[in-house]
Amino acid sequence: MAIPAYYSLIQRGSSGPDVALVQTWLNGIRDSCTWHAALTVDGKFGANTEKAVREFQLRYGLKEDGKVGANTWNVLYARYTAKHGLTVPYPGIVLRSGSAGGCVRLVQQKLNTEGMLEGLKAGKQVNFGDLGAFRLQINSGGAPSADLFTSDYIKGVNIQFVPGEELQVIFQGLKFNLVPTRAAQAAVIKAQKAGKTTVDISGKNGSSDSESPDEI
């Protein structure tokens, strides 16, 4: 799993998945110079875990208080990943209703992200809080059937965006320059060369030369 962001101070008496993660990291960086014995990864911050944290802090020039604050958390993670790579195994502590901490928040973020992606893939409108809502519309063609459809048949993707309250406040008072699409510009140039004063850019009549209410 990815590194959970530091959540809150971990100290004697703390418990939960974040404590188990700290215990996992401390065990993972043990070497021939380590004094403390391997810790039991049980998610309970007791005397042995505090002793291991103090040793780690002393060894890496951190404030030796036996508590895992933001600095100790980040250095501990850096030392673990330098030895084992960026993938950190989940310590195996069960998350229950009421659980809190960096691990819980990471799981929530992952679930929210995956839910948003699935919603976008399904063509649903996905809300991003104050930023607004998005919906993807895929333009495709040529697939022999829905079962045989692949990304190779996608011709383009339209993004529909509804600004949220935060962006609406930013947009208020702004002036926008309307820019015609390339297709519209090409249709106008073609009409001008043909000596015409109007051009249909809607495509409703299957031609860009006929008059329509959408003329410029």
C-alpha positions in Angstrom: 0.0 0.0 0.0 1.1 3.6 -0.3 2.2 5.6 2.7 -0.6 6.9 4.8 -0.2 10.6 5.7 0.6 11.3 9.3 -2.6 11.5 11.2 -2.0 12.2 14.9 0.5 11.6 17.7 1.1 7.9 18.5 2.3 7.1 22.0 2.1 4.7 25.0 -1.5 3.5 25.2 -2.3 4.1 21.5 -3.8 1.3 19.5 -5.0 0.6 16.0 -3.7 0.0 12.4 -1.3 3.0 12.6 0.5 1.5 15.6 0.7 -1.8 13.8 2.2 0.0 10.8 4.9 1.6 13.0 5.7 -1.8 14.5 6.0 -3.2 11.0 8.4 -0.4 10.0 10.5 -0.8 13.1 10.8 -4.5 12.5 11.7 -4.0 8.9 14.7 -1.8 9.6 16.3 -4.0 12.3 19.9 -4.9 11.6 23.0 -6.1 13.5 23.2 -2.7 15.4 19.6 -2.9 16.7 19.2 -3.4 20.4 15.5 -4.1 20.7 14.0 -7.5 20.0 11.5 -7.9 17.1 8.1 -6.5 18.0 4.8 -8.3 17.9 2.7 -6.5 15.3 -0.5 -6.3 17.4 -1.4 -2.7 17.0 -0.9 -2.0 20.7 1.7 0.7 21.8 3.3 -0.8 24.9 6.6 -0.6 26.6 8.5 -2.7 24.0 7.2 -0.5 21.2 8.1 2.7 23.1 11.6 1.3 23.7 12.0 0.6 20.0 10.8 4.1 19.1 13.3 5.7 21.5 16.2 3.6 20.0 15.2 4.7 16.5 14.9 8.3 17.5 18.3 8.2 19.2 19.9 6.5 16.2 18.6 9.0 13.6 19.0 12.3 15.5 15.4 12.8 16.4 13.9 14.1 19.6 14.0 11.0 22.0 10.6 11.0 23.6 9.3 7.6 22.6 6.4 9.1 20.8 5.7 8.9 17.0 5.0 12.4 15.8 5.1 13.7 12.2 8.9 13.8 12.0 9.4 10.3 13.5 6.6 9.0 11.2 8.2 10.4 8.1 11.8 9.4 8.9 10.7 5.9 9.9 8.8 5.5 6.6 11.8 6.8 4.6 14.2 4.4 6.3 11.8 1.4 5.7 11.2 2.2 2.1 14.9 2.8 1.4 15.5 -0.8 2.5 12.4 -2.5 1.1 11.0 -0.3 -1.7 7.9 1.9 -1.9 5.4 -0.9 -1.4 4.5 -1.2 2.3 2.5 -4.3 3.4 -0.7 -3.7 5.3 0.0 -4.8 8.9 -3.2 -7.0 9.0 -5.1 -5.1 11.7 -8.9 -5.3 11.1 -10.6 -2.0 10.5 -13.8 -1.6 12.4 -16.5 1.0 12.7 -15.0 3.9 14.7 -11.4 3.2 13.6 -9.4 6.3 12.9 -5.9 7.2 11.7 -3.7 7.4 8.6 -4.4 3.9 7.5 -8.2 4.5 7.7 -8.0 7.7 5.8 -5.9 6.1 3.1 -8.5 3.3 2.7 -11.3 5.9 2.5 -9.4 8.0 -0.1 -8.8 4.8 -2.2 -12.4 3.8 -2.0 -13.6 7.3 -2.9 -11.2 7.5 -5.9 -12.2 4.1 -7.2 -15.9 4.9 -6.8 -15.4 8.1 -8.8 -13.5 6.4 -11.5 -16.2 3.7 -11.8 -18.9 6.3 -11.9 -17.1 8.2 -14.7 -16.7 5.0 -16.6 -20.4 4.3 -16.3 -21.3 7.7 -17.7 -22.6 9.0 -14.3 -22.2 12.5 -13.0 -19.5 12.4 -10.3 -19.4 15.1 -7.7 -16.1 16.6 -6.6 -17.4 18.7 -3.7 -17.1 22.5 -4.1 -15.2 22.1 -7.4 -18.2 20.8 -9.2 -19.4 17.7 -11.0 -18.1 15.9 -14.0 -19.4 13.4 -16.6 -17.5 11.8 -19.4 -19.2 11.2 -22.8 -17.3 8.8 -25.0 -17.7 9.1 -28.8 -17.0 5.8 -30.6 -17.7 3.9 -33.7 -16.9 0.8 -35.7 -17.4 -1.8 -33.0 -19.3 -4.8 -34.4 -21.1 -5.3 -31.1 -21.1 -4.1 -27.5 -19.4 -7.3 -26.4 -16.5 -6.7 -28.8 -16.1 -3.0 -27.9 -12.6 -2.0 -26.8 -10.8 1.3 -26.3 -9.6 1.1 -29.9 -13.0 2.1 -31.1 -13.0 5.4 -29.1 -12.9 8.4 -31.3 -13.0 11.1 -28.7 -14.1 12.0 -25.1 -16.3 14.9 -24.2 -16.0 16.2 -20.6 -19.2 17.8 -19.2 -18.5 20.0 -16.2 -20.9 21.8 -13.9 -18.9 24.3 -11.7 -19.5 24.0 -7.9 -20.1 26.9 -5.6 -16.4 27.6 -5.1 -15.7 27.9 -8.8 -18.9 29.8 -9.5 -17.7 32.5 -7.1 -14.4 32.7 -9.0 -16.2 32.9 -12.4 -18.4 35.8 -11.3 -17.3 39.0 -13.0 -15.0 37.3 -15.5 -15.2 38.1 -19.2 -14.9 35.2 -21.7 -13.8 35.2 -25.3 -15.8 32.8 -27.4 -13.5 30.8 -29.7 -15.1 28.9 -32.6 -14.1 25.3 -33.1 -11.8 24.3 -36.0 -14.7 22.7 -37.8 -16.7 26.0 -37.6 -13.7 28.0 -38.8 -13.2 25.6 -41.8 -16.9 25.9 -42.6 -16.8 29.7 -42.6 -13.7 29.8 -44.8 -15.3 27.4 -47.3 -18.4 29.6 -47.4 -16.4 32.7 -47.9 -14.6 31.2 -50.8 -17.9 30.1 -52.4 -19.1 33.7 -52.0 -21.8 32.9 -49.4 -22.7 35.1 -46.5 -24.2 32.4 -44.3 -23.0 29.0 -43.2 -24.7 26.2 -41.2 -22.3 24.9 -38.6 -24.8 22.7 -36.8 -24.4 19.7 -39.1 -28.2 19.1 -38.8 -28.7 19.2 -42.5 -25.7 17.0 -43.4 -24.0 20.0 -45.1 -22.2 23.1 -44.0 -23.5 25.1 -47.0 -27.2 25.4 -46.2 -28.9 28.1 -44.2 -30.2 27.4 -40.7 -30.9 29.2 -37.5 -27.3 28.4 -36.4 -25.7 30.6 -38.9 -22.8 33.0 -38.3 
